[in-house]
Amino acid sequence: MRKTKYIIGILIALLLAFALTGVVNRSVEFSDELYINRPVKIVYFAMMNPMKMDAWVQGFEKLESLDGFLNGPGSRYLLTLRIGNRNVVVMEEVTSFNWKEDLGLKFDFGHMIMETMIVFQEEGEGTRLLVETKVTGNGILSSSMITFTKPIIRKHFVTNFTNLKLMLE
């Protein structure tokens, strides 16, 4: 009986600690930098071309335009990704579009919002990409989860941009 109380107490303490991480850390941020030995114009076009996304975006299935001007700020898309054995549909919105300078994207997964800003810097014959990402959970549970899944989310981003580099070089 006494052991059962201790086990229940420990489980409640762990659940409270898990929930508390979601209250304290509502979002996580990370940034990366990547050099691609191709001109800015080519890198920019490759990123914006849905016909090439399957070559560098992990699990890419399709991109459907919903509204707005093509790639203009405010334009929205449905992005379908294959994650494991299921399709995940994500609402993508262009938040910033400055030709050969930057690209801002907002991804709404329902349980979390991912905001990414990509800055393009011409460097010699190549392009340096500066990528800043902020992931915010919608609710305590998802905020707690993103705290623990930050390495997985970051790895996914690094893999995608590494695939972009490999595709272009």
C-alpha positions, 0 to 999 in steps of 0.5 A, spaced: 500 500 500 505 504 501 509 503 495 503 504 491 502 511 494 509 513 492 509 510 485 502 515 484 506 521 488 512 520 483 507 519 477 503 526 479 510 529 480 512 527 473 506 529 470 506 536 474 513 537 472 511 536 464 506 540 464 510 546 468 515 546 462 509 548 457 507 553 462 514 556 462 517 555 455 511 556 451 516 556 445 523 554 442 527 558 438 533 556 433 537 558 428 542 555 422 547 558 417 548 554 411 553 556 405 550 554 398 555 555 392 550 557 387 548 564 386 542 567 390 537 567 384 538 560 383 537 558 390 531 563 391 528 560 385 529 553 387 526 554 394 520 557 391 519 552 386 514 546 388 516 542 382 523 541 386 520 541 393 520 533 393 527 533 392 529 537 398 523 537 403 523 531 407 516 527 406 513 532 401 507 530 397 504 536 394 503 544 395 496 547 393 495 554 393 489 557 397 489 564 396 493 570 395 498 572 390 503 567 388 508 567 393 506 574 396 505 576 403 499 573 405 498 568 400 496 561 403 497 554 401 496 547 404 502 543 404 501 535 405 507 532 408 508 524 409 510 523 416 511 516 417 505 512 415 500 518 415 499 524 411 500 531 415 496 537 412 499 544 414 497 551 413 503 555 410 502 562 409 508 567 406 509 572 411 515 576 408 517 576 400 523 580 398 526 578 392 533 575 393 533 578 400 528 574 405 523 569 405 518 569 411 514 563 412 508 561 417 506 553 418 500 552 422 500 544 424 494 545 429 497 544 435 503 548 434 505 554 429 512 554 426 515 561 424 521 561 419 525 567 416 530 565 411 535 571 409 539 570 403 546 573 403 550 574 396 557 571 398 562 571 392 559 566 387 555 563 392 549 564 397 549 564 405 542 562 408 541 565 415 535 561 418 531 563 424 525 559 426 520 559 432 516 554 434 510 555 439 505 550 442 498 552 442 496 549 449 500 547 455 500 540 452 503 542 445 508 547 449 511 541 453 512 537 447 515 542 443 520 543 449 522 536 449 522 535 441 526 541 439 532 537 437 527 533 432 524 539 429 531 542 428 534 536 425 528 536 420 530 543 418 537 542 418 536 535 413 531 539 409 536 545 408 542 540 407 538 536 402 537 543 398 544 544 398 546 537 395 540 538 390 543 545 388 551 543 388 
